[in-house]
Amino acid sequence: MWKSVQKRDRIIWKSGNLYEAGTDKTFSLDTLPQEYTAYGNGDYRINGLETEQADRSDTANLKYECYEISKGKYSLKGLPAMFAKEDEAETLEIVLKDHASGLRAHLLYGVFPQLDVITRAVRLENTGTAPVTVKKAMSMEMDYEYRELDAVHFYGKHNMERQMERTHLGHGNWSVGSIRGTSCHYH
């Protein structure tokens, strides 16, 4: 059910609120920037995580649990990555938890201050007693209010790998990826 909220000379359309928001009609998952979203929580944007619990429910209600900052950069066994010595980077780990299923999302940020680079990955952990099927898990999604921003990414082809491209980020969704089914010299 969509409702309108009068706010300083303009009307903003909001979708239904979470239980925790109570009667606060200024709160809406549709419009708030979020760090990592999961399917089925009232946020109708593209979600980073889709799961199915043992009881066939498909919602993971991820809430902040804790964080940790450590020296060096995180690593994910078997995956390509940017590496650093312990004094060249730091890792920020933010843990989100779905208390119903026990699923945890570990958001891993590698910070390279000298290079002006931040990397991001997600590691999922099932701490519950029942199995959880992961249908989709994106390493990153980013919500922000519109402003002048560019994304720098790399594309390629045989013998021309890692070609840098700068793209202006406007309204809407933007993604970088490949549908080849495996890592390669393309995206």
HELIX and SHEET records of a PDB file:
HELIX    1   1 TYR A   19  ALA A   21  5                                   3    
SHEET    1   A 2 LYS A   3  LYS A   7  0                                        
SHEET    2   A 2 ARG A  10  LYS A  14 -1                                        
SHEET    1   B 2 LEU A  49  GLN A  53  0                                        
SHEET    2   B 2 VAL A 132  ALA A 137 -1                                        
SHEET    1   C 4 LEU A  62  LYS A  71  0                                        
SHEET    2   C 4 GLU A  90  ASP A  98 -1                                        
SHEET    3   C 4 LEU A 103  PHE A 112 -1                                        
SHEET    4   C 4 VAL A 117  ASN A 126 -1                                        
SHEET    1   D 2 LEU A 149  TYR A 155  0                                        
SHEET    2   D 2 GLN A 163  LEU A 169 -1                                        
END                                                                             
